[in-house]
Amino acid sequence: MNPNSQSLRPRAGGSPAGSPRVVVAGAGVAGLMVALALARQGAAVNVLERDALPHGSSVGGDADTAAVATWRKGVPQARHTHACAALGRRLLREHMPEVWAALLDAGAVEMPLGADLGPAAPVPRCSDPELFGLSVRRSLFEDVLRRAVRAQRQVRLRAGVTVTGLLVCAGTVPEVQGVRTSAGDVEADLTIDALGRASPLGKWLREAGAAAPEDAIESCGLEYLTRWYRVLRRPEARLTAGLSAGGYAPSSGCIVCPADHHFASITLMTPHGDKALRPLNTPAAFTAAARLHAGIAPWLEPGACEPLTPVQRWPGCENRFRRQVVAGRPVVLGLLGVGDSICITNPTYTRGISLAIRHSLAIADLVGRDGLADLQSLAMHADAAAQALLRPWFDDSVAQDRVRAALWQGRQGGLDGGGAGPTLQDIAAAARHDDLVWHALARRSSLLDEPTAIFAHGEVLARARVVLAQRPAPTASGPTREDLLRVISTHGGPSTALPHAQHLA
């Protein structure tokens, strides 16, 4: 037995009388959401987080350093662009309206998809009341959730506690009965893995003698660079990429995403592993390259935005889907994953927060409905929920990434519904000129409609064909790889890692 695991005696008769005891490893969005949802169903919840967590509010936007003040070491992706899609808005408004109100009170911006921006309030592109998301930094979103969790009497949130292993009862199917931590063992009737993309669950299970989960993994094929700005004068522009402006070019991509408290982030995407483009992380090269992408230049005009951070690099991302049911049987009982520990999709599609909310609420509903007396049944139902709620978006992310990778390699392709109809890329081209097509595409990208639904929408496909016959889909515009290399030749220099003042010009 590995020292990070401990063999326990079987429990008699499932969970004890009274409130079921739940331990949640990780206090990110998924961990906080599932803790809040389970507590409201009567569970006694311990949330363990290895990072230090602020006790007061950290959502203010007055100081220039506020964009980075609450970045947690354990959440490096928080340094990059985040937003909450329309699905997350719908779920919060329906299931946790006080949390939604708290987000708005804290300064998060309810933003219509495809909005026209100007000095006044954003103007929606259509009248669909559901096509609104939330423009917000990850740090603010977590701060509001954390305050809601701390106000919940059924939850104990413990910071600075590192989960180091599992408490396991050996058997035909091993049963997890809590976790080992830097502060001692914590026993539980149900353990939730909310440790995200870096979760060591597979390693821990193998060390405990259990079968490993089944992982489907495929690279997103890109790495990206992000810089944060304060918006001084918002340009008159349209959000052409959902809650962002910008899009893909022949060998790169760039988006600008407004956030709360007059913050905005610009993210530049390049092919994964293209070392020649690495010098784009210098401020001058980053700015020059971003300007070459459609829709970005107005945000970089003098007086529009001022930079607050150096250029942050995310060296590569992957799509991953993890199953804890393999060959028809659970690999472990008494432990369920939520959020990124189960499903990761390309972050540039802005799905993570909404899928974490959806999955966390579904897990809490399962526990509330079925209880913890039959952990085998719970494991099977949780796997079915992940297959229904998360897997389609994983598959879609993989498919879209393959199409984009082909574009960047100079090959043509497209994602379709398995028939001879227009591809998703054709539909996106038609959506520029037709409001009906745009509306269907926006509901898909907002996660309000399932990814395949648009391919069964006869009227949308027919309209797209008509539009494309009149206006053939344009080839990708924007900088080529050679253009980016010229930018590097002109502006490149030593890469930056620290926010020294000379780097912020």
TAFEN-V746014 format. One record per backbone hydrogen bond with DSSP energy under -0.5 kcal/mol. CO is the residue of the C=O (numbers start at 0). NH is the residue of the N-H. Records with the same first field share a line. If there is no record, write none. Layout:
# TAFEN-V746014
CO=NH / NH
This chain:
# TAFEN-V746014
1=4
3=165
5=167
10=12
19=21 / 43
20=188 / 189
21=45
22=24 / 191
23=25 / 47
24=193
27=31
28=32
29=33
30=34
31=35
32=36
33=37
34=38
35=39
37=40 / 42
38=41
42=44
43=21
44=46 / 155
45=23 / 47
46=157
47=25
48=159 / 160
50=159
62=65
63=66
64=67 / 68
65=69
67=70
71=74
74=77
75=78
76=79
81=135
82=84
83=133
84=88
85=89
86=90
87=91
88=92
89=93
90=94 / 95
91=95
95=98 / 99
96=100
97=101
98=102
99=103
100=104
101=105
102=107
103=106
106=260
107=109
108=110 / 134
110=132
111=114
112=124
114=116 / 238
115=122
116=236
119=117
121=123
122=115
127=130
129=131
130=112
132=110
133=83 / 135
134=108
136=140
137=141
138=142
139=143
140=144
141=145
142=146
143=147
144=148
145=149
146=150
148=151
150=152
151=154
153=44
154=156
155=46 / 157
156=158
157=48
159=161
160=162
161=181
164=179
165=5 / 167
166=176
167=7 / 169
168=174
173=332
174=168
176=187
177=166
178=185
179=163 / 164
180=183
185=178
189=22
190=192 / 335
191=24 / 193
192=337
194=197
195=198
199=203
200=204
201=205
202=206
203=207
204=209
205=208
206=1
212=214
213=322
214=216
215=320
217=318
220=271
221=316
222=269
223=313
224=267
225=311
226=265
227=307 / 308
228=230 / 263
229=231 / 305
234=236
236=116
237=239
240=242 / 243
241=113
243=240
244=255
246=253
250=270
251=248
252=268
253=246
254=266
255=244 / 257
256=264
259=262
261=230
262=258
263=228
264=256
265=226
266=254
267=224
268=252
269=222
270=273
272=274
273=276
274=277
276=279
277=280
278=281
280=495
281=285
282=286
283=287
284=288
285=289
286=290
287=291
288=291
289=292
292=295 / 296
295=298 / 299
296=299
297=300
300=303 / 304
303=231 / 232
305=229
309=311
311=225
312=314
313=223
316=219 / 220
318=217
319=343
320=215
322=213
323=325 / 330 / 331
325=328
328=325
332=175
333=190
335=192
337=340
338=341 / 342
341=321
343=319
345=348
346=349
350=354
351=355
352=356
353=357
354=358
355=359
356=360
357=361
358=362
359=363
360=364
361=365
362=366
363=367
364=368
365=369
366=370
372=374
373=377
374=378
375=379
376=380
377=381
378=382
379=383
380=384
381=385
382=386
383=387
384=388
385=389 / 390
389=392 / 393
390=394
391=395
392=396
393=397
394=398
395=399
396=400
397=401
398=402
399=403
400=404
401=405
402=406
403=407
404=408
405=410
406=409
413=415
414=423
422=426
423=427
424=428
425=429
426=430
427=431
428=431
429=432 / 433
433=437
434=438
435=439
436=440
437=441
438=442
439=443
440=444
441=445
442=447 / 448
443=446
445=86
449=452 / 453
451=454
452=455
453=456
455=457
456=460
457=461
458=462
459=463
460=464
461=465
462=466
463=467
464=468
465=469
466=470
478=250
479=483
480=484
481=485
482=486
483=487
484=488
485=489
486=490
487=491
497=499
499=502
500=503
501=504
